[in-house]
Amino acid sequence: MLNQINLADIRSFVLIAQLGNFTKAAEALDVSRSHVSRQISQLEKQMGVTLLIRTTRMLKLTEAGKAFYIQCEKALNEIDQALIAAVEDIEVLQGEIKINCVGGYLGEELIAQVASEFMRQHPQVTVNLDFSSHRVDLIEDDFDIAFRMGKLDDAGFIARKLMQVDMGTLSSPNYLKQYPSIDHPKQLNNHQCLTGSVKRWSFEHSSTKQTFDASISGHLQCKNGRVLVKGALNGNGIIRVPTIYCQQEIDEGQLVEVFKEWRVPSVDFSMIYHRDRYQPKRLKLFIEFVKTYFEQHPL
């Protein structure tokens, strides 16, 4: 029977003990006196304990009632504080935002800049920005928001496309002079390739729209795009990276496209977050801030 006890009955008991009579408690709760009386009778019956001694002239707590009141008052105060804290987390602009993001230029430059500007405007908010490269689970890994490249299949979260990322298959001109000529992705196996987490490189022919997937064994394997770009600049091989990682090097001719007729399809860069009707204010504002930032700063 104890697991069927109503918390509202306990609240009424605590209020009666605090105010000293049923009438004042009923007025405070905006219910009838008989309703409060029924609550106490039901509570005592379910517990099998007399909590209050009632006469026409007095109201007195039993010894069991005194002990029960002391513990319940403390517990209800803690519940009230927990409720207040939860509501404040929704309504007050403060607290931590935990973010996971791809590294390289997108994370270390772009998202880092977005987070910094948001924190400058809202100094009561703290940001935990994580660049671990494994495919995180927002719930299991305890993140509020993640930024991802590529196709997102998880319908359990909301995904907002922020921009389209152009990809390039690149190397230094010196590398291409020293190794056999290459005009088809199937010839990549005859070359040194520097890879990140993606070992299957997909290509599309610019005119015929034919597609080809190449399985790549990297001579250098690193999930950091800056390292791959550095390796290509030093003539160590061919890389497939977002061109935004090395646009200046491309413009200056330090890196060139390996293929003339085969291109890497562009990929989406998206923000994903929980389907939560009652998001904390800090998350709502950050999500809107990110969307507005990318609309105002197209790349």
C-alpha positions in Angstrom: 0.0 0.0 0.0 2.9 2.4 0.7 3.7 2.7 -3.0 0.2 4.0 -3.6 0.5 6.9 -1.2 -0.2 10.3 -2.9 2.4 13.0 -2.6 -0.5 15.6 -2.4 -1.7 13.9 0.8 1.7 14.2 2.3 1.9 17.9 1.3 -1.5 18.5 3.0 -0.3 16.8 6.2 2.8 18.9 6.3 0.8 22.1 5.7 -1.7 21.2 8.5 1.2 20.6 10.9 2.7 23.9 10.0 -0.5 26.0 10.2 -2.0 24.2 13.2 -5.5 23.4 11.9 -7.5 22.0 8.9 -9.3 25.1 8.1 -6.2 27.2 7.4 -4.6 24.4 5.4 -7.8 24.1 3.3 -7.8 27.8 2.6 -4.1 27.8 1.6 -4.7 24.9 -0.7 -8.0 26.4 -2.0 -9.9 23.2 -1.3 -12.7 22.3 1.2 -12.0 21.4 4.8 -13.6 18.0 4.2 -11.3 17.3 1.3 -8.2 17.9 3.5 -9.8 15.7 6.2 -10.3 12.9 3.7 -6.7 13.2 2.6 -5.3 12.8 6.1 -7.7 9.9 6.8 -6.6 8.2 3.6 -2.9 8.8 4.4 -3.2 7.3 8.0 -5.1 4.3 6.6 -2.5 3.5 3.9 0.3 3.9 6.4 -1.4 2.1 9.3 -0.3 4.9 11.6 -2.1 7.7 13.5 -0.5 10.9 12.7 -2.9 13.5 14.2 -5.0 13.5 17.3 -8.1 15.6 16.5 -10.8 16.8 18.8 -13.3 19.7 18.5 -10.9 21.9 20.4 -7.4 20.9 19.5 -5.1 19.3 17.0 -2.0 17.5 18.1 0.7 15.5 16.3 1.4 12.0 17.7 5.0 11.0 18.3 4.9 9.1 14.9 3.3 12.2 13.3 6.1 14.4 14.7 8.8 12.2 13.3 7.0 11.9 10.0 6.5 15.6 9.7 10.2 16.5 10.3 11.4 14.1 7.6 8.6 15.0 5.2 9.1 18.8 5.6 12.8 18.4 4.8 12.1 16.1 1.8 9.4 18.4 0.4 11.8 21.4 0.7 14.4 19.4 -1.3 11.7 18.5 -3.9 10.7 22.1 -4.2 14.3 23.2 -4.7 14.8 20.5 -7.3 11.7 21.8 -9.1 12.9 25.4 -8.9 16.3 24.4 -10.3 14.8 22.5 -13.2 12.5 25.4 -14.1 15.4 27.9 -13.8 17.4 25.6 -16.1 14.7 26.1 -18.7 14.0 29.8 -18.2 17.3 31.3 -17.0 20.2 32.0 -19.4 23.0 30.2 -17.6 24.8 26.8 -17.4 26.9 24.6 -19.6 26.5 23.6 -23.3 28.3 20.4 -24.2 29.2 20.3 -27.9 30.9 17.7 -30.0 32.3 18.7 -33.4 34.5 17.5 -36.2 38.0 18.9 -36.0 40.1 20.7 -38.6 39.0 24.1 -39.9 35.3 23.5 -39.4 35.7 22.8 -35.7 38.8 24.6 -34.7 38.1 27.8 -36.6 34.5 28.0 -37.5 32.6 26.5 -34.6 35.2 27.8 -32.1 34.5 31.3 -33.5 30.7 30.8 -33.2 31.0 29.5 -29.6 33.4 32.4 -28.6 31.0 35.1 -30.0 28.0 33.5 -28.2 29.9 33.4 -24.9 30.9 37.0 -25.3 27.3 38.0 -25.6 26.1 35.6 -22.8 28.9 35.4 -20.2 26.8 33.3 -17.8 27.0 30.4 -20.3 29.9 28.1 -20.4 30.9 25.9 -23.4 32.5 22.5 -23.3 33.8 22.0 -26.9 35.0 18.5 -27.7 36.8 17.4 -30.9 36.8 13.6 -30.4 36.4 12.1 -33.8 34.3 9.0 -33.0 30.7 9.1 -34.0 29.2 10.2 -30.7 25.7 9.3 -29.4 24.2 12.5 -28.0 22.5 10.8 -25.1 25.0 8.1 -24.2 28.0 10.5 -24.5 26.1 13.3 -22.7 26.3 16.0 -25.4 23.7 18.7 -26.1 24.7 19.5 -29.7 26.9 17.9 -32.3 28.2 19.2 -35.7 28.6 16.6 -38.4 29.6 16.2 -42.0 27.8 13.9 -44.4 24.5 12.0 -44.4 22.7 11.8 -41.1 20.3 8.8 -40.7 19.2 9.1 -37.0 15.6 10.2 -37.0 15.7 10.4 -33.2 17.3 13.9 -33.4 16.8 17.1 -35.3 19.3 17.9 -38.0 19.8 21.4 -39.3 21.8 21.8 -42.5 24.2 24.8 -42.1 26.2 24.7 -45.3 27.5 22.5 -48.1 31.1 21.5 -48.0 33.0 21.1 -51.2 35.5 18.3 -51.3 38.7 17.9 -53.2 41.2 15.2 -54.1 44.5 17.0 -53.8 48.2 16.7 -53.8 51.3 18.9 -54.3 52.4 19.5 -57.9 55.8 18.0 -57.0 54.2 14.7 -55.9 52.4 14.4 -59.3 55.6 15.0 -61.2 57.4 12.2 -59.3 54.7 9.5 -59.5 52.8 7.8 -62.4 50.1 9.9 -64.1 46.6 9.4 -62.8 43.3 10.0 -64.5 40.9 7.5 -62.9 40.2 6.8 -59.2 41.0 3.1 -59.7 44.6 4.2 -60.1 44.7 5.5 -56.5 46.0 2.1 -55.4 49.2 2.8 -57.3 49.8 6.0 -55.2 50.5 7.1 -51.7 47.3 8.3 -50.1 46.9 10.0 -46.8 43.5 9.2 -45.1 41.4 10.2 -42.2 38.5 8.2 -40.9 37.0 7.6 -44.3 38.7 4.8 -46.2 36.2 4.5 -49.0 36.4 7.4 -51.4 33.4 8.0 -53.7 33.7 9.8 -57.0 31.4 11.0 -59.7 32.4 11.7 -63.4 31.7 15.3 -64.2 30.1 14.6 -67.6 28.8 11.0 -67.6 27.7 11.1 -63.9 29.2 7.6 -63.6 30.2 6.8 -60.0 33.2 4.9 -58.6 34.2 3.9 -55.1 37.8 3.4 -54.3 39.0 1.5 -51.1 42.0 3.3 -49.8 44.9 2.0 -47.7 46.5 5.1 -46.2 50.3 5.5 -46.1 49.5 8.1 -43.4 46.4 7.7 -41.3 45.2 10.6 -39.1 41.8 12.0 -38.3 43.0 15.5 -38.1 42.6 17.4 -41.4 45.4 19.8 -40.7 47.9 16.9 -40.5 46.6 15.6 -43.9 47.0 18.9 -45.5 50.5 19.3 -44.1 51.4 15.8 -45.4 50.2 16.7 -48.9 52.1 20.0 -48.9 55.3 18.1 -48.1 54.8 15.8 -51.1 53.8 12.7 -49.1 50.8 11.8 -51.1 47.1 12.4 -52.1 44.5 13.6 -49.7 40.7 13.9 -49.9 39.6 16.8 -47.6 37.1 19.7 -47.6 38.6 22.4 -49.7 37.8 24.9 -47.0 40.7 23.3 -45.0 43.2 24.5 -47.5 41.7 27.1 -49.8 44.7 29.4 -49.5 47.1 26.7 -50.5 44.9 25.8 -53.5 44.7 29.4 -54.6 48.5 29.7 -54.4 49.0 26.5 -56.4 50.7 24.6 -53.5 47.9 22.0 -53.8 46.2 21.0 -57.0 43.3 18.8 -58.0 44.5 15.3 -58.9 41.6 14.5 -61.3 40.3 16.6 -64.2 37.0 14.7 -64.8 36.3 13.0 -61.5 34.9 15.0 -58.6 34.0 14.2 -55.0 30.4 15.0 -54.3 29.8 17.8 -51.8 28.6 16.9 -48.3 26.3 18.7 -45.9 27.6 20.2 -42.7 24.8 20.0 -40.1 24.0 20.7 -36.5 22.1 17.9 -34.6 20.4 18.1 -31.3 17.8 16.4 -29.1 14.0 16.4 -29.8 13.3 18.2 -26.6 10.1 20.3 -26.1 11.5 22.0 -23.0 15.0 22.9 -24.0 17.0 25.1 -21.6 17.1 28.7 -22.7 20.8 28.6 -23.3 20.3 25.8 -25.9 17.4 27.5 -27.6 19.4 30.7 -28.0 22.6 28.9 -29.1 20.8 26.9 -31.7 19.2 30.1 -33.1 22.6 31.9 -32.8 24.3 29.2 -34.9 21.6 29.2 -37.6 21.7 33.0 -37.9 25.5 33.0 -37.9 25.7 30.7 -40.9 23.0 32.6 -42.7 25.0 35.8 -42.3 28.4 34.3 -42.9 28.0 32.1 -46.0 31.2 30.3 -47.1 
